[in-house]
Amino acid sequence: MGKSIKGQTRTQLIRGLLRNVFGVDQLRSGQQRVIDSVLAGRDTLAVMPTGSGKSLCYQIPASLLDGTTVVVSPLISLMKDQLEKLEEIGIAAAQLNSSLTAAEELEALDSVRRSQSDIVFCTPERLATQEFLALLKDTRIALLVVDEAHCISQWGHDFRPAYLEVGAALRALERPPVLALTATATEDVVADIQQQLGTHDMQVINTGIYRPNLHYAVKQVTNPDERTSEALRLVREAEGCGIIYTSTVKAAEELLPMLEEAGESATLYHGRLHAAERKLNQELFMAGERRVMVATNAFGMGIDKPDVRFVIHLQVPASLEAYYQESGRAGRDGEVADCTLLYFHDDKRVQQFFLAKHYPDSAALRAAHEAVSAQALPARRDKRLQVALKLLKDGGLLRQNRRLEFLLTNREARASDYDRLAAQYQHKSERDREALELMVSYAQSARCRWKLLLDYFGDDTAGIERCGVCDNCKSPPTIDSVR
């Protein structure tokens, strides 16, 4: 936009933007530190809790920097929401994802080509395409933002193979400054994000994960019927709206009619529903026309409903990262919210079953290679197949053409190749098992719930030993009750 952003002038510009454009009186300290780092041209990783205003950390720089800000996000619904909000305040933005019609896509591409958009949202899959990269190479890229950056890390709870291409895209674009954003990141995840992006001199700004308005509790149950009864009781006694997370589609579909029979206003969200039904159910919940959302973790990132008063986990999640992210969808308005885990020890087996299916073994790699050879790859690919294809590509057994279709290379595949490539994820599988054990330890612990979370994430910024509001702080368990 051609504006000077030095010294006092920059401060005045930011204040003016906040007041006149974004309708905000002042930045929070964490936001200010991130924006200052970005405007100084530094690669930056911001670890900021849900509801802390991460979007302003790129919207303000995008309004000041010369060139286009590209925001990589896995969430098409969030792109649409952000786009509408930016257009309302007069900031030019475009989105490129699979939801667009052909005419809308051509219009968006033209706006990028003409540098008419300050902010361009795209999925990681779109960023990886040769055509889009070629277009961006002819555009002045001021900043590349990686939203939900934990998805790029193989140690993160929500690793997504498409994110592995972001590092290659950065190199193809001759390394514009990077801003990576996430709500949670352990030391291992931070290091992996830096490695994947090739940004080893990254400014890491961690504002801490502590949210004192979230009141954590664990309720031990001894069988599935008691678990369901307890969930119904919690919903009945709770005020306001809330989310019940289940680990399986079956559990979600069984719980919904029980809630409805009990007179509760509820709806359903999981990955096996048709897209139109998912969209409708989400809109009913977001608009307040349904009080309770019963969902798998498919109902996740980008759900920005500030008045969620409770989150119940019917079954134990796979890790503390997943639990913090999902429970953190409560209380975004800063008001008190309850986060309750119903712990039945047999539920651990469900997560063990999922973990066993996450990563490809030698046989899965061979099957993926043979599917490419026979031109029989399915259109919809689960995470295990995506990882297999990525491993085969990195191992020189597959390549991708300009349309990103997988093709065989001239290299002959041997059994030892499949074994070698599969071994790369053995350590990851072990780490996933350890993460599940730590989740179980949290559920069984007599210590302060917040202290356990803060220790896990290596966060000492809050400086607390006891939160005073979790179940273990309010009613310390006896020795017998935690055996």
C-alpha positions in Angstrom: 0.0 0.0 0.0 3.1 2.2 -0.2 2.9 3.6 3.4 5.9 4.2 5.6 5.8 1.9 8.6 8.7 3.3 10.6 8.8 4.6 14.1 6.1 7.0 15.3 4.4 6.9 11.9 3.9 3.1 12.2 2.4 3.5 15.7 0.0 6.1 14.5 -1.0 4.1 11.4 -1.8 1.0 13.6 -3.8 3.1 16.1 -5.8 4.6 13.3 -6.4 1.2 11.7 -7.5 -0.3 15.0 -9.9 2.5 15.8 -11.3 3.4 12.4 -11.2 0.1 10.5 -11.2 -2.8 13.0 -13.2 -1.1 15.8 -10.7 -2.1 18.4 -9.4 0.3 21.1 -6.0 -1.3 21.6 -3.9 -4.4 21.0 -3.2 -7.0 23.6 0.5 -7.3 24.5 0.9 -10.6 22.6 -0.7 -9.2 19.5 1.6 -6.1 19.6 4.7 -8.3 19.9 3.7 -10.5 17.0 2.8 -7.5 14.7 6.0 -5.7 15.6 8.0 -8.9 14.7 6.2 -9.3 11.4 6.6 -5.6 10.4 10.3 -5.9 11.2 10.4 -8.6 8.5 11.2 -11.5 10.8 9.9 -15.0 10.4 7.5 -15.4 13.3 5.7 -18.2 15.1 2.9 -17.1 17.4 1.5 -19.5 19.9 -1.6 -17.8 21.3 -4.6 -19.4 23.0 -8.0 -19.6 21.4 -9.9 -16.3 21.4 -6.7 -14.1 21.7 -7.2 -12.4 18.3 -4.6 -14.2 16.1 -6.3 -12.9 12.9 -5.4 -9.3 13.7 -1.8 -10.4 13.8 -1.8 -10.7 10.0 -4.7 -8.3 9.1 -2.8 -5.3 10.5 0.4 -6.0 8.7 -1.5 -6.9 5.5 -3.0 -3.4 5.7 0.4 -1.7 6.0 2.8 -3.8 3.9 3.5 -3.4 0.2 2.2 -6.5 -1.6 -0.1 -9.3 -1.0 -0.5 -11.4 2.2 -1.2 -15.1 1.4 -3.0 -16.9 4.3 -2.8 -20.7 4.1 -5.7 -22.4 6.1 -7.3 -25.8 6.1 -10.7 -24.3 6.9 -12.8 -23.3 3.9 -15.7 -22.2 6.3 -13.3 -19.9 8.2 -12.0 -18.4 4.9 -15.5 -17.4 3.9 -16.2 -15.9 7.4 -13.0 -13.9 7.4 -13.5 -12.8 3.8 -17.0 -11.4 4.6 -15.7 -9.6 7.7 -12.8 -8.0 5.8 -15.0 -6.9 3.0 -17.4 -5.2 5.5 -14.5 -3.1 6.8 -13.2 -2.3 3.3 -10.1 -4.6 3.1 -9.8 -6.3 -0.3 -9.6 -10.0 0.0 -10.0 -13.2 -2.1 -10.2 -16.9 -1.5 -9.2 -19.9 -3.5 -10.6 -23.3 -2.5 -12.8 -26.1 -3.7 -16.1 -24.3 -2.7 -15.9 -21.8 -5.5 -17.8 -22.0 -8.8 -15.7 -21.7 -12.0 -16.7 -18.1 -12.5 -15.9 -17.2 -8.9 -12.5 -18.9 -9.2 -11.6 -17.0 -12.4 -12.6 -13.7 -10.7 -10.4 -14.6 -7.6 -7.4 -15.5 -9.8 -7.8 -12.3 -11.8 -7.8 -10.3 -8.6 -4.6 -12.0 -7.5 -3.0 -11.5 -10.9 -3.9 -7.7 -10.8 -2.7 -7.4 -7.2 -6.1 -6.1 -6.2 -6.4 -8.2 -3.0 -4.5 -7.3 0.2 -5.2 -10.8 1.6 -5.6 -14.0 -0.3 -6.8 -17.1 1.5 -6.0 -20.6 0.1 -5.9 -24.2 1.2 -2.5 -25.9 1.5 -3.6 -28.2 -1.4 -4.1 -25.1 -3.6 -0.8 -23.6 -2.6 0.9 -26.7 -3.8 -0.4 -26.5 -7.3 2.1 -25.5 -10.0 -0.5 -23.1 -11.6 -1.2 -21.2 -8.4 2.5 -21.0 -7.5 3.3 -19.7 -11.0 0.7 -17.0 -10.5 2.1 -16.0 -7.0 5.6 -15.8 -8.4 4.4 -13.0 -10.6 2.9 -11.3 -7.6 4.7 -9.3 -4.9 4.2 -11.5 -1.8 4.7 -9.4 1.4 3.9 -12.1 3.9 2.9 -15.8 3.9 0.7 -16.8 6.9 0.4 -20.4 7.9 -2.8 -20.7 10.1 -3.3 -23.7 12.3 0.5 -24.3 12.0 0.5 -27.3 14.3 -1.0 -29.2 11.2 2.4 -29.0 9.6 4.1 -30.9 12.4 4.3 -34.7 12.4 4.4 -34.5 16.2 1.2 -32.4 16.3 -2.2 -33.9 17.2 -3.8 -32.9 13.9 -1.0 -33.5 11.4 -2.2 -33.0 7.8 0.0 -34.3 5.0 -1.0 -31.5 2.6 0.8 -29.1 4.9 4.1 -30.8 4.2 4.1 -29.0 0.8 4.1 -25.5 2.4 7.9 -25.5 2.9 8.4 -26.4 -0.8 6.0 -23.6 -1.8 8.0 -21.1 0.3 11.2 -22.0 -1.5 9.4 -21.7 -4.9 8.3 -18.2 -3.9 11.9 -17.2 -2.9 11.1 -17.2 0.8 8.8 -14.3 1.6 8.5 -13.6 5.4 6.5 -16.1 7.3 4.0 -15.8 10.1 2.9 -19.2 11.6 -0.1 -19.2 14.0 -1.3 -21.9 16.4 -3.1 -22.2 19.7 -0.9 -25.0 21.0 2.6 -26.3 20.5 4.9 -28.3 22.6 8.7 -27.8 22.2 8.8 -30.7 19.7 6.1 -29.2 17.6 7.7 -25.8 17.6 11.0 -27.4 16.4 9.2 -29.4 13.7 7.3 -26.4 12.4 10.6 -24.5 12.1 12.2 -27.5 10.3 9.3 -28.1 7.9 9.2 -24.4 7.0 13.0 -24.1 6.8 12.9 -21.1 9.1 15.5 -21.9 11.8 15.9 -18.3 12.9 12.2 -17.9 13.8 11.0 -15.5 16.4 8.8 -17.6 18.7 6.2 -15.6 20.6 4.3 -17.7 23.1 1.7 -15.8 25.1 0.8 -18.9 27.2 -2.2 -21.3 27.1 -3.7 -20.4 30.5 -7.4 -19.4 30.4 -8.7 -19.1 34.0 -12.4 -19.0 32.9 -12.2 -22.6 31.8 -13.1 -24.9 34.7 -11.8 -28.4 34.1 -13.1 -31.6 35.6 -12.9 -35.4 35.1 -15.8 -37.7 36.0 -14.8 -41.4 36.4 -17.4 -43.8 35.1 -17.5 -47.6 35.3 -19.5 -48.6 32.2 -21.0 -47.2 29.0 -24.5 -46.8 30.5 -23.2 -44.7 33.4 -21.2 -42.6 31.0 -24.3 -41.8 28.9 -26.4 -41.1 32.0 -23.7 -38.7 33.3 -23.5 -36.9 30.0 -27.3 -36.4 30.0 -27.2 -35.1 33.6 -24.4 -32.7 32.8 -26.3 -31.3 29.8 -29.5 -31.1 31.8 -27.9 -29.1 34.6 -25.8 -26.9 32.4 -26.8 -23.4 31.3 -26.3 -22.1 27.8 -25.1 -24.0 24.8 -22.4 -26.6 24.5 -20.6 -29.3 22.6 -20.3 -33.0 23.4 -17.3 -34.7 21.7 -17.3 -38.4 20.9 -14.4 -40.4 19.6 -16.5 -42.4 17.1 -19.4 -41.7 14.7 -21.3 -44.6 16.2 -21.2 -43.0 19.7 -22.3 -39.6 18.3 -25.2 -41.2 16.4 -26.3 -43.2 19.5 -26.2 -40.2 21.8 -28.2 -37.8 19.7 -31.6 -39.5 19.9 -31.1 -40.0 23.7 -30.6 -36.3 24.1 -33.7 -35.6 21.9 -35.8 -38.1 23.9 -34.7 -36.3 27.1 -36.1 -33.1 25.6 -32.8 -31.5 24.7 -32.4 -29.4 21.5 -29.5 -31.1 19.8 -27.9 -31.7 16.4 -25.1 -33.8 14.9 -21.8 -33.3 13.1 -19.3 -35.9 11.8 -17.3 -36.6 8.7 -19.7 -39.2 7.3 -22.6 -36.8 6.9 -23.2 -35.3 3.6 -21.6 -31.8 3.3 -24.9 -30.1 3.0 -26.2 -31.8 6.2 -23.0 -30.9 8.0 -23.3 -27.3 6.9 -27.0 -27.1 7.9 -26.3 -28.6 11.4 -23.4 -26.3 12.0 -25.5 -23.3 11.1 -28.3 -24.4 13.4 -25.9 -24.6 16.3 -24.0 -21.4 15.5 -27.3 -19.5 15.2 -28.5 -20.8 18.6 -31.3 -22.8 17.1 -29.9 -26.0 18.6 -28.4 -25.9 22.2 -26.2 -28.9 22.0 -23.8 -30.1 19.2 -22.9 -33.8 19.3 -19.8 -34.2 17.3 -16.6 -36.0 16.5 -13.4 -34.1 16.1 -14.5 -33.3 12.6 -16.3 -30.3 14.3 -13.1 -28.5 15.1 -10.8 -25.7 14.1 -12.4 -22.4 13.1 -15.6 -22.9 15.1 -15.9 -19.4 16.5 -18.9 -19.4 18.7 -18.0 -17.2 21.7 -20.8 -18.2 24.1 -20.2 -22.0 24.4 -20.7 -22.6 28.1 -19.7 -26.3 28.3 -17.7 -28.9 26.4 -18.1 -32.5 27.4 -15.9 -35.3 26.2 -17.9 -38.6 26.2 -14.7 -40.5 25.5 -11.0 -39.9 26.1 -9.2 -38.0 23.3 -5.9 -39.3 21.8 -3.7 -36.6 23.4 -3.6 -33.6 25.7 -3.1 -31.3 22.6 -6.4 -32.6 21.1 -8.1 -32.3 24.5 -7.0 -28.7 25.0 -7.9 -27.7 21.5 -11.4 -29.2 21.7 -12.2 -28.1 25.2 -10.9 -24.7 24.3 -13.9 -24.1 22.1 -15.7 -23.2 25.3 -15.7 -19.7 26.9 -14.3 -17.7 24.0 -16.2 -14.7 25.4 -14.1 -14.8 28.5 -17.0 -15.9 30.7 -16.9 -19.1 32.9 -17.3 -22.4 31.0 -17.1 -26.0 32.1 -14.9 -28.6 30.4 -15.6 -32.1 31.6 -14.1 -35.4 30.6 -16.0 -38.6 31.2 -13.4 -41.2 31.8 -14.1 -44.9 31.2 -10.9 -46.9 31.1 -12.0 -49.1 28.2 -12.3 -46.1 25.9 -8.5 -46.1 25.7 -8.8 -49.0 23.3 -10.8 -46.9 20.8 -7.9 -44.5 20.5 -5.4 -47.4 20.3 -7.4 -48.8 17.4 -7.3 -45.4 15.6 -3.5 -45.0 16.3 -2.8 -48.3 14.7 -4.5 -47.2 11.5 -2.8 -43.8 11.3 0.5 -44.6 9.5 1.3 -46.9 6.6 3.3 -50.0 7.1 5.3 -51.8 4.3 2.1 -53.5 3.0 0.2 -50.2 2.8 3.0 -48.6 0.9 3.1 -51.4 -1.6 -0.6 -51.2 -2.0 -0.5 -47.5 -2.6 2.3 -47.9 -5.2 0.4 -50.6 -7.0 -2.8 -48.5 -7.0 -0.9 -45.7 -8.8 0.5 -48.3 -11.2 -3.0 -49.5 -12.0 -4.4 -45.9 -12.0 -6.8 -47.0 -9.3 -6.2 -44.4 -6.6 -9.5 -43.5 -4.8 -10.7 -39.9 -5.2 -11.1 -39.6 -1.4 -8.0 -40.5 0.5 -7.6 -41.0 4.2 -4.6 -39.7 6.2 -2.9 -43.1 6.0 -3.0 -43.2 2.2 -1.9 -39.5 2.0 1.1 -40.2 4.1 1.9 -43.3 2.0 1.8 -41.3 -1.2 4.0 -38.6 0.3 6.5 -41.1 1.6 6.7 -42.8 -1.9 7.1 -39.5 -3.5 9.9 -38.4 -1.1 11.5 -41.9 -1.7 11.7 -41.4 -5.4 9.1 -44.1 -6.2 6.4 -41.6 -7.3 6.2 -38.2 -8.9 3.5 -35.6 -9.5 2.6 -33.9 -12.7 1.5 -30.3 -13.1 -2.1 -31.4 -12.1 -0.6 -33.0 -9.0 -1.6 -36.5 -10.2 0.6 -39.3 -8.9 2.7 -41.2 -11.5 5.3 -43.9 -11.3 9.0 -42.9 -11.7 11.6 -45.0 -13.6 12.9 -46.4 -10.4 12.0 -50.0 -9.6 10.4 -50.5 -6.2 11.8 -53.2 -3.9 10.6 -54.7 -0.7 13.5 -53.0 1.1 12.3 -49.6 -0.1 8.9 -50.1 1.4 10.4 -51.3 4.7 12.8 -48.3 4.8 10.1 -45.7 4.1 7.7 -47.3 6.6 10.3 -47.1 9.3 10.2 -43.3 9.2 6.9 -43.4 11.0 7.8 -46.0 13.6 9.0 -43.3 16.0 5.9 -41.2 15.4 3.7 -44.2 16.3 5.6 -44.6 19.5 5.2 -40.9 20.3 1.4 -41.2 19.7 1.2 -44.1 22.1 3.1 -42.0 24.7 0.7 -39.1 24.2 -2.3 -41.3 24.8 -0.8 -42.6 28.0 -0.2 -39.0 29.2 -3.9 -38.3 28.4 -4.9 -41.2 30.5 -2.6 -40.0 33.3 -4.3 -36.7 33.2 -7.7 -38.3 33.6 -6.5 -40.4 36.6 -4.5 -37.7 38.3 -5.3 -36.0 41.6 -3.3 -32.9 40.7 -4.6 -29.5 39.5 -5.9 -30.0 36.0 -4.5 -26.6 34.8 -1.1 -27.3 36.3 -1.0 -30.7 34.4 -1.8 -28.9 31.1 0.7 -26.1 31.7 3.5 -28.6 32.6 2.7 -30.7 29.5 3.0 -27.7 27.2 6.1 -26.3 29.0 4.2 -23.1 29.9 5.4 -21.4 33.0 4.0 -18.0 32.1 1.0 -18.3 34.3 3.1 -19.1 37.4 0.4 -21.1 39.1 0.6 -24.3 41.2 -3.2 -24.6 41.8 -5.9 -22.9 39.6 -8.5 -23.1 42.4 -11.4 -23.8 40.0 -10.8 -27.4 38.7 -12.4 -30.4 40.3 -9.2 -31.5 42.0 -8.6 -28.0 43.5 -12.1 -27.5 44.7 -12.5 -31.1 46.1 -9.1 -32.8 46.5 -9.6 -36.5 46.0 -8.7 -39.0 48.7 -5.9 -41.6 48.1 -8.5 -44.4 47.8 -10.5 -42.4 45.2 -7.6 -42.2 42.7 -6.4 -45.7 43.0 
